[in-house]
């Protein structure tokens, strides 16, 4: 089995406050799990 687990903060706060590292992790993610109000803010197709 291969893969990685990345734990990243999605909020609270404006999208402009999300770090480039978190944006890169989202771009490479196959699944996103978390607190629904924060996960729902991720634009479709971005993760």
mmCIF entry with sequence, helices, sheets and N, C-alpha, C, O atoms, coordinates in Angstrom:
data_MODEL
# 
_entry.id   MODEL 
# 
_entity.id                         1 
_entity.type                       polymer 
_entity.pdbx_number_of_molecules   1 
# 
_entity_poly.entity_id                      1 
_entity_poly.type                           'polypeptide(L)' 
_entity_poly.nstd_linkage                   no 
_entity_poly.nstd_monomer                   no 
_entity_poly.pdbx_seq_one_letter_code       
;(UNK)(UNK)(UNK)(UNK)(UNK)(UNK)(UNK)(UNK)(UNK)(UNK)(UNK)(UNK)(UNK)(UNK)(UNK)(UNK)
(UNK)(UNK)(UNK)(UNK)(UNK)(UNK)(UNK)(UNK)(UNK)(UNK)(UNK)(UNK)(UNK)(UNK)(UNK)(UNK)
(UNK)(UNK)(UNK)(UNK)(UNK)(UNK)(UNK)(UNK)(UNK)(UNK)(UNK)(UNK)(UNK)(UNK)(UNK)
;
_entity_poly.pdbx_seq_one_letter_code_can   XXXXXXXXXXXXXXXXXXXXXXXXXXXXXXXXXXXXXXXXXXXXXXX 
_entity_poly.pdbx_strand_id                 A 
# 
loop_
_entity_poly_seq.entity_id 
_entity_poly_seq.num 
_entity_poly_seq.mon_id 
_entity_poly_seq.hetero 
1 1  UNK n 
1 2  UNK n 
1 3  UNK n 
1 4  UNK n 
1 5  UNK n 
1 6  UNK n 
1 7  UNK n 
1 8  UNK n 
1 9  UNK n 
1 10 UNK n 
1 11 UNK n 
1 12 UNK n 
1 13 UNK n 
1 14 UNK n 
1 15 UNK n 
1 16 UNK n 
1 17 UNK n 
1 18 UNK n 
1 19 UNK n 
1 20 UNK n 
1 21 UNK n 
1 22 UNK n 
1 23 UNK n 
1 24 UNK n 
1 25 UNK n 
1 26 UNK n 
1 27 UNK n 
1 28 UNK n 
1 29 UNK n 
1 30 UNK n 
1 31 UNK n 
1 32 UNK n 
1 33 UNK n 
1 34 UNK n 
1 35 UNK n 
1 36 UNK n 
1 37 UNK n 
1 38 UNK n 
1 39 UNK n 
1 40 UNK n 
1 41 UNK n 
1 42 UNK n 
1 43 UNK n 
1 44 UNK n 
1 45 UNK n 
1 46 UNK n 
1 47 UNK n 
# 
_struct_asym.id          A 
_struct_asym.entity_id   1 
# 
loop_
_struct_conf.conf_type_id 
_struct_conf.id 
_struct_conf.pdbx_PDB_helix_id 
_struct_conf.beg_label_comp_id 
_struct_conf.beg_label_asym_id 
_struct_conf.beg_label_seq_id 
_struct_conf.pdbx_beg_PDB_ins_code 
_struct_conf.end_label_comp_id 
_struct_conf.end_label_asym_id 
_struct_conf.end_label_seq_id 
_struct_conf.pdbx_end_PDB_ins_code 
_struct_conf.beg_auth_comp_id 
_struct_conf.beg_auth_asym_id 
_struct_conf.beg_auth_seq_id 
_struct_conf.end_auth_comp_id 
_struct_conf.end_auth_asym_id 
_struct_conf.end_auth_seq_id 
_struct_conf.pdbx_PDB_helix_class 
_struct_conf.details 
_struct_conf.pdbx_PDB_helix_length 
HELX_P HELX_P1 AA1 UNK A 15 ? UNK A 17 ? UNK A 15 UNK A 17 5 ? 3 
HELX_P HELX_P2 AA2 UNK A 20 ? UNK A 27 ? UNK A 20 UNK A 27 1 ? 8 
HELX_P HELX_P3 AA3 UNK A 36 ? UNK A 39 ? UNK A 36 UNK A 39 1 ? 4 
# 
_struct_conf_type.id          HELX_P 
_struct_conf_type.criteria    ? 
_struct_conf_type.reference   ? 
# 
loop_
_atom_site.group_PDB 
_atom_site.id 
_atom_site.type_symbol 
_atom_site.label_atom_id 
_atom_site.label_alt_id 
_atom_site.label_comp_id 
_atom_site.label_asym_id 
_atom_site.label_entity_id 
_atom_site.label_seq_id 
_atom_site.pdbx_PDB_ins_code 
_atom_site.Cartn_x 
_atom_site.Cartn_y 
_atom_site.Cartn_z 
_atom_site.occupancy 
_atom_site.B_iso_or_equiv 
_atom_site.pdbx_formal_charge 
_atom_site.auth_seq_id 
_atom_site.auth_comp_id 
_atom_site.auth_asym_id 
_atom_site.auth_atom_id 
_atom_site.pdbx_PDB_model_num 
ATOM 1   N N  . UNK A 1 1  ? 0.847   -1.172 0.000  1.00 0.00 ? 1  UNK A N  1 
ATOM 2   C CA . UNK A 1 1  ? 0.000   0.000  0.000  1.00 0.00 ? 1  UNK A CA 1 
ATOM 3   C C  . UNK A 1 1  ? 0.895   1.239  0.000  1.00 0.00 ? 1  UNK A C  1 
ATOM 4   O O  . UNK A 1 1  ? 1.879   1.304  0.737  1.00 0.00 ? 1  UNK A O  1 
ATOM 5   N N  . UNK A 1 2  ? 0.543   2.221  -0.835 1.00 0.00 ? 2  UNK A N  1 
ATOM 6   C CA . UNK A 1 2  ? 1.296   3.476  -0.876 1.00 0.00 ? 2  UNK A CA 1 
ATOM 7   C C  . UNK A 1 2  ? 0.344   4.631  -0.649 1.00 0.00 ? 2  UNK A C  1 
ATOM 8   O O  . UNK A 1 2  ? -0.873  4.471  -0.749 1.00 0.00 ? 2  UNK A O  1 
ATOM 9   N N  . UNK A 1 3  ? 0.883   5.768  -0.350 1.00 0.00 ? 3  UNK A N  1 
ATOM 10  C CA . UNK A 1 3  ? 0.066   6.948  -0.149 1.00 0.00 ? 3  UNK A CA 1 
ATOM 11  C C  . UNK A 1 3  ? 0.579   7.747  1.032  1.00 0.00 ? 3  UNK A C  1 
ATOM 12  O O  . UNK A 1 3  ? 1.612   7.435  1.626  1.00 0.00 ? 3  UNK A O  1 
ATOM 13  N N  . UNK A 1 4  ? -0.168  8.777  1.350  1.00 0.00 ? 4  UNK A N  1 
ATOM 14  C CA . UNK A 1 4  ? 0.224   9.649  2.450  1.00 0.00 ? 4  UNK A CA 1 
ATOM 15  C C  . UNK A 1 4  ? -1.017  10.251 3.080  1.00 0.00 ? 4  UNK A C  1 
ATOM 16  O O  . UNK A 1 4  ? -2.039  10.445 2.423  1.00 0.00 ? 4  UNK A O  1 
ATOM 17  N N  . UNK A 1 5  ? -0.908  10.535 4.341  1.00 0.00 ? 5  UNK A N  1 
ATOM 18  C CA . UNK A 1 5  ? -1.952  11.247 5.066  1.00 0.00 ? 5  UNK A CA 1 
ATOM 19  C C  . UNK A 1 5  ? -1.403  12.623 5.377  1.00 0.00 ? 5  UNK A C  1 
ATOM 20  O O  . UNK A 1 5  ? -0.337  12.749 5.980  1.00 0.00 ? 5  UNK A O  1 
ATOM 21  N N  . UNK A 1 6  ? -2.125  13.656 4.970  1.00 0.00 ? 6  UNK A N  1 
ATOM 22  C CA . UNK A 1 6  ? -1.719  15.026 5.247  1.00 0.00 ? 6  UNK A CA 1 
ATOM 23  C C  . UNK A 1 6  ? -2.800  15.647 6.113  1.00 0.00 ? 6  UNK A C  1 
ATOM 24  O O  . UNK A 1 6  ? -3.982  15.594 5.775  1.00 0.00 ? 6  UNK A O  1 
ATOM 25  N N  . UNK A 1 7  ? -2.398  16.230 7.219  1.00 0.00 ? 7  UNK A N  1 
ATOM 26  C CA . UNK A 1 7  ? -3.330  16.921 8.101  1.00 0.00 ? 7  UNK A CA 1 
ATOM 27  C C  . UNK A 1 7  ? -3.073  18.407 7.921  1.00 0.00 ? 7  UNK A C  1 
ATOM 28  O O  . UNK A 1 7  ? -1.965  18.891 8.149  1.00 0.00 ? 7  UNK A O  1 
ATOM 29  N N  . UNK A 1 8  ? -4.119  19.129 7.505  1.00 0.00 ? 8  UNK A N  1 
ATOM 30  C CA . UNK A 1 8  ? -3.952  20.550 7.186  1.00 0.00 ? 8  UNK A CA 1 
ATOM 31  C C  . UNK A 1 8  ? -5.127  21.341 7.724  1.00 0.00 ? 8  UNK A C  1 
ATOM 32  O O  . UNK A 1 8  ? -6.250  20.839 7.768  1.00 0.00 ? 8  UNK A O  1 
ATOM 33  N N  . UNK A 1 9  ? -4.878  22.567 8.131  1.00 0.00 ? 9  UNK A N  1 
ATOM 34  C CA . UNK A 1 9  ? -5.923  23.448 8.620  1.00 0.00 ? 9  UNK A CA 1 
ATOM 35  C C  . UNK A 1 9  ? -6.658  24.122 7.473  1.00 0.00 ? 9  UNK A C  1 
ATOM 36  O O  . UNK A 1 9  ? -6.041  24.678 6.564  1.00 0.00 ? 9  UNK A O  1 
ATOM 37  N N  . UNK A 1 10 ? -7.987  24.066 7.528  1.00 0.00 ? 10 UNK A N  1 
ATOM 38  C CA . UNK A 1 10 ? -8.812  24.699 6.495  1.00 0.00 ? 10 UNK A CA 1 
ATOM 39  C C  . UNK A 1 10 ? -9.559  25.926 7.008  1.00 0.00 ? 10 UNK A C  1 
ATOM 40  O O  . UNK A 1 10 ? -10.195 26.618 6.213  1.00 0.00 ? 10 UNK A O  1 
ATOM 41  N N  . UNK A 1 11 ? -9.507  26.212 8.258  1.00 0.00 ? 11 UNK A N  1 
ATOM 42  C CA . UNK A 1 11 ? -10.262 27.350 8.757  1.00 0.00 ? 11 UNK A CA 1 
ATOM 43  C C  . UNK A 1 11 ? -10.189 27.422 10.266 1.00 0.00 ? 11 UNK A C  1 
ATOM 44  O O  . UNK A 1 11 ? -9.503  26.612 10.889 1.00 0.00 ? 11 UNK A O  1 
ATOM 45  N N  . UNK A 1 12 ? -10.870 28.359 10.855 1.00 0.00 ? 12 UNK A N  1 
ATOM 46  C CA . UNK A 1 12 ? -11.699 29.350 10.199 1.00 0.00 ? 12 UNK A CA 1 
ATOM 47  C C  . UNK A 1 12 ? -10.831 30.460 9.604  1.00 0.00 ? 12 UNK A C  1 
ATOM 48  O O  . UNK A 1 12 ? -9.643  30.563 9.910  1.00 0.00 ? 12 UNK A O  1 
ATOM 49  N N  . UNK A 1 13 ? -11.413 31.252 8.789  1.00 0.00 ? 13 UNK A N  1 
ATOM 50  C CA . UNK A 1 13 ? -10.693 32.367 8.203  1.00 0.00 ? 13 UNK A CA 1 
ATOM 51  C C  . UNK A 1 13 ? -10.922 32.458 6.714  1.00 0.00 ? 13 UNK A C  1 
ATOM 52  O O  . UNK A 1 13 ? -11.487 31.557 6.093  1.00 0.00 ? 13 UNK A O  1 
ATOM 53  N N  . UNK A 1 14 ? -10.472 33.558 6.158  1.00 0.00 ? 14 UNK A N  1 
ATOM 54  C CA . UNK A 1 14 ? -10.623 33.797 4.728  1.00 0.00 ? 14 UNK A CA 1 
ATOM 55  C C  . UNK A 1 14 ? -9.716  32.875 3.931  1.00 0.00 ? 14 UNK A C  1 
ATOM 56  O O  . UNK A 1 14 ? -8.670  32.449 4.421  1.00 0.00 ? 14 UNK A O  1 
ATOM 57  N N  . UNK A 1 15 ? -10.116 32.564 2.701  1.00 0.00 ? 15 UNK A N  1 
ATOM 58  C CA . UNK A 1 15 ? -9.311  31.676 1.849  1.00 0.00 ? 15 UNK A CA 1 
ATOM 59  C C  . UNK A 1 15 ? -7.915  32.224 1.639  1.00 0.00 ? 15 UNK A C  1 
ATOM 60  O O  . UNK A 1 15 ? -6.968  31.450 1.504  1.00 0.00 ? 15 UNK A O  1 
ATOM 61  N N  . UNK A 1 16 ? -7.761  33.532 1.609  1.00 0.00 ? 16 UNK A N  1 
ATOM 62  C CA . UNK A 1 16 ? -6.443  34.137 1.402  1.00 0.00 ? 16 UNK A CA 1 
ATOM 63  C C  . UNK A 1 16 ? -5.474  33.816 2.537  1.00 0.00 ? 16 UNK A C  1 
ATOM 64  O O  . UNK A 1 16 ? -4.269  34.027 2.405  1.00 0.00 ? 16 UNK A O  1 
ATOM 65  N N  . UNK A 1 17 ? -5.998  33.305 3.652  1.00 0.00 ? 17 UNK A N  1 
ATOM 66  C CA . UNK A 1 17 ? -5.158  32.958 4.796  1.00 0.00 ? 17 UNK A CA 1 
ATOM 67  C C  . UNK A 1 17 ? -4.668  31.511 4.745  1.00 0.00 ? 17 UNK A C  1 
ATOM 68  O O  . UNK A 1 17 ? -3.849  31.110 5.572  1.00 0.00 ? 17 UNK A O  1 
ATOM 69  N N  . UNK A 1 18 ? -5.159  30.724 3.788  1.00 0.00 ? 18 UNK A N  1 
ATOM 70  C CA . UNK A 1 18 ? -4.718  29.337 3.640  1.00 0.00 ? 18 UNK A CA 1 
ATOM 71  C C  . UNK A 1 18 ? -3.318  29.347 3.035  1.00 0.00 ? 18 UNK A C  1 
ATOM 72  O O  . UNK A 1 18 ? -3.076  30.010 2.026  1.00 0.00 ? 18 UNK A O  1 
ATOM 73  N N  . UNK A 1 19 ? -2.410  28.618 3.648  1.00 0.00 ? 19 UNK A N  1 
ATOM 74  C CA . UNK A 1 19 ? -1.014  28.643 3.205  1.00 0.00 ? 19 UNK A CA 1 
ATOM 75  C C  . UNK A 1 19 ? -0.833  27.943 1.856  1.00 0.00 ? 19 UNK A C  1 
ATOM 76  O O  . UNK A 1 19 ? -1.648  27.100 1.481  1.00 0.00 ? 19 UNK A O  1 
ATOM 77  N N  . UNK A 1 20 ? 0.221   28.287 1.137  1.00 0.00 ? 20 UNK A N  1 
ATOM 78  C CA . UNK A 1 20 ? 0.512   27.600 -0.127 1.00 0.00 ? 20 UNK A CA 1 
ATOM 79  C C  . UNK A 1 20 ? 0.695   26.093 0.054  1.00 0.00 ? 20 UNK A C  1 
ATOM 80  O O  . UNK A 1 20 ? 0.361   25.312 -0.837 1.00 0.00 ? 20 UNK A O  1 
ATOM 81  N N  . UNK A 1 21 ? 1.225   25.687 1.208  1.00 0.00 ? 21 UNK A N  1 
ATOM 82  C CA . UNK A 1 21 ? 1.411   24.259 1.470  1.00 0.00 ? 21 UNK A CA 1 
ATOM 83  C C  . UNK A 1 21 ? 0.066   23.536 1.554  1.00 0.00 ? 21 UNK A C  1 
ATOM 84  O O  . UNK A 1 21 ? -0.076  22.422 1.050  1.00 0.00 ? 21 UNK A O  1 
ATOM 85  N N  . UNK A 1 22 ? -0.907  24.163 2.184  1.00 0.00 ? 22 UNK A N  1 
ATOM 86  C CA . UNK A 1 22 ? -2.249  23.565 2.270  1.00 0.00 ? 22 UNK A CA 1 
ATOM 87  C C  . UNK A 1 22 ? -2.890  23.542 0.892  1.00 0.00 ? 22 UNK A C  1 
ATOM 88  O O  . UNK A 1 22 ? -3.529  22.554 0.530  1.00 0.00 ? 22 UNK A O  1 
ATOM 89  N N  . UNK A 1 23 ? -2.735  24.601 0.122  1.00 0.00 ? 23 UNK A N  1 
ATOM 90  C CA . UNK A 1 23 ? -3.286  24.628 -1.234 1.00 0.00 ? 23 UNK A CA 1 
ATOM 91  C C  . UNK A 1 23 ? -2.682  23.509 -2.082 1.00 0.00 ? 23 UNK A C  1 
ATOM 92  O O  . UNK A 1 23 ? -3.391  22.876 -2.864 1.00 0.00 ? 23 UNK A O  1 
ATOM 93  N N  . UNK A 1 24 ? -1.380  23.262 -1.936 1.00 0.00 ? 24 UNK A N  1 
ATOM 94  C CA . UNK A 1 24 ? -0.725  22.192 -2.684 1.00 0.00 ? 24 UNK A CA 1 
ATOM 95  C C  . UNK A 1 24 ? -1.233  20.825 -2.228 1.00 0.00 ? 24 UNK A C  1 
ATOM 96  O O  . UNK A 1 24 ? -1.435  19.931 -3.051 1.00 0.00 ? 24 UNK A O  1 
ATOM 97  N N  . UNK A 1 25 ? -1.439  20.662 -0.930 1.00 0.00 ? 25 UNK A N  1 
ATOM 98  C CA . UNK A 1 25 ? -1.962  19.396 -0.415 1.00 0.00 ? 25 UNK A CA 1 
ATOM 99  C C  . UNK A 1 25 ? -3.367  19.144 -0.957 1.00 0.00 ? 25 UNK A C  1 
ATOM 100 O O  . UNK A 1 25 ? -3.698  18.015 -1.318 1.00 0.00 ? 25 UNK A O  1 
ATOM 101 N N  . UNK A 1 26 ? -4.186  20.177 -1.015 1.00 0.00 ? 26 UNK A N  1 
ATOM 102 C CA . UNK A 1 26 ? -5.543  20.037 -1.560 1.00 0.00 ? 26 UNK A CA 1 
ATOM 103 C C  . UNK A 1 26 ? -5.503  19.694 -3.046 1.00 0.00 ? 26 UNK A C  1 
ATOM 104 O O  . UNK A 1 26 ? -6.293  18.881 -3.526 1.00 0.00 ? 26 UNK A O  1 
ATOM 105 N N  . UNK A 1 27 ? -4.588  20.312 -3.761 1.00 0.00 ? 27 UNK A N  1 
ATOM 106 C CA . UNK A 1 27 ? -4.480  20.058 -5.200 1.00 0.00 ? 27 UNK A CA 1 
ATOM 107 C C  . UNK A 1 27 ? -4.117  18.607 -5.494 1.00 0.00 ? 27 UNK A C  1 
ATOM 108 O O  . UNK A 1 27 ? -4.525  18.060 -6.518 1.00 0.00 ? 27 UNK A O  1 
ATOM 109 N N  . UNK A 1 28 ? -3.350  17.983 -4.600 1.00 0.00 ? 28 UNK A N  1 
ATOM 110 C CA . UNK A 1 28 ? -2.933  16.608 -4.815 1.00 0.00 ? 28 UNK A CA 1 
ATOM 111 C C  . UNK A 1 28 ? -3.795  15.579 -4.100 1.00 0.00 ? 28 UNK A C  1 
ATOM 112 O O  . UNK A 1 28 ? -3.518  14.382 -4.172 1.00 0.00 ? 28 UNK A O  1 
ATOM 113 N N  . UNK A 1 29 ? -4.825  16.027 -3.417 1.00 0.00 ? 29 UNK A N  1 
ATOM 114 C CA . UNK A 1 29 ? -5.646  15.118 -2.613 1.00 0.00 ? 29 UNK A CA 1 
ATOM 115 C C  . UNK A 1 29 ? -6.618  14.313 -3.468 1.00 0.00 ? 29 UNK A C  1 
ATOM 116 O O  . UNK A 1 29 ? -7.167  14.803 -4.455 1.00 0.00 ? 29 UNK A O  1 
ATOM 117 N N  . UNK A 1 30 ? -6.809  13.073 -3.060 1.00 0.00 ? 30 UNK A N  1 
ATOM 118 C CA . UNK A 1 30 ? -7.849  12.247 -3.683 1.00 0.00 ? 30 UNK A CA 1 
ATOM 119 C C  . UNK A 1 30 ? -9.101  12.249 -2.826 1.00 0.00 ? 30 UNK A C  1 
ATOM 120 O O  . UNK A 1 30 ? -10.197 12.000 -3.329 1.00 0.00 ? 30 UNK A O  1 
ATOM 121 N N  . UNK A 1 31 ? -8.954  12.525 -1.541 1.00 0.00 ? 31 UNK A N  1 
ATOM 122 C CA . UNK A 1 31 ? -10.072 12.589 -0.602 1.00 0.00 ? 31 UNK A CA 1 
ATOM 123 C C  . UNK A 1 31 ? -9.808  13.706 0.391  1.00 0.00 ? 31 UNK A C  1 
ATOM 124 O O  . UNK A 1 31 ? -8.660  13.986 0.736  1.00 0.00 ? 31 UNK A O  1 
ATOM 125 N N  . UNK A 1 32 ? -10.881 14.342 0.848  1.00 0.00 ? 32 UNK A N  1 
ATOM 126 C CA . UNK A 1 32 ? -10.771 15.374 1.871  1.00 0.00 ? 32 UNK A CA 1 
ATOM 127 C C  . UNK A 1 32 ? -11.807 15.055 2.942  1.00 0.00 ? 32 UNK A C  1 
ATOM 128 O O  . UNK A 1 32 ? -12.995 14.919 2.650  1.00 0.00 ? 32 UNK A O  1 
ATOM 129 N N  . UNK A 1 33 ? -11.350 14.938 4.169  1.00 0.00 ? 33 UNK A N  1 
ATOM 130 C CA . UNK A 1 33 ? -12.221 14.664 5.301  1.00 0.00 ? 33 UNK A CA 1 
ATOM 131 C C  . UNK A 1 33 ? -12.055 15.770 6.313  1.00 0.00 ? 33 UNK A C  1 
ATOM 132 O O  . UNK A 1 33 ? -10.959 16.309 6.472  1.00 0.00 ? 33 UNK A O  1 
ATOM 133 N N  . UNK A 1 34 ? -13.115 16.112 6.991  1.00 0.00 ? 34 UNK A N  1 
ATOM 134 C CA . UNK A 1 34 ? -12.990 17.120 8.024  1.00 0.00 ? 34 UNK A CA 1 
ATOM 135 C C  . UNK A 1 34 ? -14.316 17.700 8.435  1.00 0.00 ? 34 UNK A C  1 
ATOM 136 O O  . UNK A 1 34 ? -15.378 17.186 8.084  1.00 0.00 ? 34 UNK A O  1 
ATOM 137 N N  . UNK A 1 35 ? -14.241 18.775 9.180  1.00 0.00 ? 35 UNK A N  1 
ATOM 138 C CA . UNK A 1 35 ? -15.399 19.496 9.681  1.00 0.00 ? 35 UNK A CA 1 
ATOM 139 C C  . UNK A 1 35 ? -16.157 20.066 8.487  1.00 0.00 ? 35 UNK A C  1 
ATOM 140 O O  . UNK A 1 35 ? -15.628 20.887 7.738  1.00 0.00 ? 35 UNK A O  1 
ATOM 141 N N  . UNK A 1 36 ? -17.390 19.624 8.320  1.00 0.00 ? 36 UNK A N  1 
ATOM 142 C CA . UNK A 1 36 ? -18.161 19.906 7.108  1.00 0.00 ? 36 UNK A CA 1 
ATOM 143 C C  . UNK A 1 36 ? -18.193 21.377 6.706  1.00 0.00 ? 36 UNK A C  1 
ATOM 144 O O  . UNK A 1 36 ? -17.987 21.660 5.526  1.00 0.00 ? 36 UNK A O  1 
ATOM 145 N N  . UNK A 1 37 ? -18.437 22.335 7.602  1.00 0.00 ? 37 UNK A N  1 
ATOM 146 C CA . UNK A 1 37 ? -18.445 23.733 7.153  1.00 0.00 ? 37 UNK A CA 1 
ATOM 147 C C  . UNK A 1 37 ? -17.133 24.184 6.516  1.00 0.00 ? 37 UNK A C  1 
ATOM 148 O O  . UNK A 1 37 ? -17.145 25.018 5.610  1.00 0.00 ? 37 UNK A O  1 
ATOM 149 N N  . UNK A 1 38 ? -16.001 23.646 6.975  1.00 0.00 ? 38 UNK A N  1 
ATOM 150 C CA . UNK A 1 38 ? -14.717 24.020 6.385  1.00 0.00 ? 38 UNK A CA 1 
ATOM 151 C C  . UNK A 1 38 ? -14.487 23.293 5.074  1.00 0.00 ? 38 UNK A C  1 
ATOM 152 O O  . UNK A 1 38 ? -14.028 23.893 4.102  1.00 0.00 ? 38 UNK A O  1 
ATOM 153 N N  . UNK A 1 39 ? -14.802 22.004 5.038  1.00 0.00 ? 39 UNK A N  1 
ATOM 154 C CA . UNK A 1 39 ? -14.629 21.226 3.815  1.00 0.00 ? 39 UNK A CA 1 
ATOM 155 C C  . UNK A 1 39 ? -15.537 21.759 2.706  1.00 0.00 ? 39 UNK A C  1 
ATOM 156 O O  . UNK A 1 39 ? -15.147 21.765 1.538  1.00 0.00 ? 39 UNK A O  1 
ATOM 157 N N  . UNK A 1 40 ? -16.734 22.204 3.058  1.00 0.00 ? 40 UNK A N  1 
ATOM 158 C CA . UNK A 1 40 ? -17.683 22.726 2.072  1.00 0.00 ? 40 UNK A CA 1 
ATOM 159 C C  . UNK A 1 40 ? -17.168 24.003 1.399  1.00 0.00 ? 40 UNK A C  1 
ATOM 160 O O  . UNK A 1 40 ? -17.625 24.352 0.311  1.00 0.00 ? 40 UNK A O  1 
ATOM 161 N N  . UNK A 1 41 ? -16.239 24.689 2.025  1.00 0.00 ? 41 UNK A N  1 
ATOM 162 C CA . UNK A 1 41 ? -15.684 25.921 1.429  1.00 0.00 ? 41 UNK A CA 1 
ATOM 163 C C  . UNK A 1 41 ? -14.686 25.644 0.331  1.00 0.00 ? 41 UNK A C  1 
ATOM 164 O O  . UNK A 1 41 ? -14.320 26.562 -0.402 1.00 0.00 ? 41 UNK A O  1 
ATOM 165 N N  . UNK A 1 42 ? -14.230 24.410 0.189  1.00 0.00 ? 42 UNK A N  1 
ATOM 166 C CA . UNK A 1 42 ? -13.270 24.070 -0.851 1.00 0.00 ? 42 UNK A CA 1 
ATOM 167 C C  . UNK A 1 42 ? -14.009 24.049 -2.188 1.00 0.00 ? 42 UNK A C  1 
ATOM 168 O O  . UNK A 1 42 ? -14.995 23.331 -2.354 1.00 0.00 ? 42 UNK A O  1 
ATOM 169 N N  . UNK A 1 43 ? -13.528 24.830 -3.118 1.00 0.00 ? 43 UNK A N  1 
ATOM 170 C CA . UNK A 1 43 ? -14.189 24.916 -4.430 1.00 0.00 ? 43 UNK A CA 1 
ATOM 171 C C  . UNK A 1 43 ? -14.176 23.561 -5.122 1.00 0.00 ? 43 UNK A C  1 
ATOM 172 O O  . UNK A 1 43 ? -13.171 22.852 -5.075 1.00 0.00 ? 43 UNK A O  1 
ATOM 173 N N  . UNK A 1 44 ? -15.297 23.189 -5.772 1.00 0.00 ? 44 UNK A N  1 
ATOM 174 C CA . UNK A 1 44 ? -15.328 21.926 -6.512 1.00 0.00 ? 44 UNK A CA 1 
ATOM 175 C C  . UNK A 1 44 ? -14.201 21.890 -7.547 1.00 0.00 ? 44 UNK A C  1 
ATOM 176 O O  . UNK A 1 44 ? -13.936 22.875 -8.235 1.00 0.00 ? 44 UNK A O  1 
ATOM 177 N N  . UNK A 1 45 ? -13.549 20.738 -7.638 1.00 0.00 ? 45 UNK A N  1 
ATOM 178 C CA . UNK A 1 45 ? -12.455 20.589 -8.588 1.00 0.00 ? 45 UNK A CA 1 
ATOM 179 C C  . UNK A 1 45 ? -11.107 21.007 -8.043 1.00 0.00 ? 45 UNK A C  1 
ATOM 180 O O  . UNK A 1 45 ? -10.078 20.718 -8.653 1.00 0.00 ? 45 UNK A O  1 
ATOM 181 N N  . UNK A 1 46 ? -11.095 21.684 -6.901 1.00 0.00 ? 46 UNK A N  1 
ATOM 182 C CA . UNK A 1 46 ? -9.823  22.101 -6.322 1.00 0.00 ? 46 UNK A CA 1 
ATOM 183 C C  . UNK A 1 46 ? -9.185  20.995 -5.502 1.00 0.00 ? 46 UNK A C  1 
ATOM 184 O O  . UNK A 1 46 ? -7.969  20.970 -5.315 1.00 0.00 ? 46 UNK A O  1 
ATOM 185 N N  . UNK A 1 47 ? -10.010 20.082 -5.015 1.00 0.00 ? 47 UNK A N  1 
ATOM 186 C CA . UNK A 1 47 ? -9.464  18.976 -4.218 1.00 0.00 ? 47 UNK A CA 1 
ATOM 187 C C  . UNK A 1 47 ? -10.048 17.680 -4.700 1.00 0.00 ? 47 UNK A C  1 
ATOM 188 O O  . UNK A 1 47 ? -9.722  16.619 -4.166 1.00 0.00 ? 47 UNK A O  1 
# 
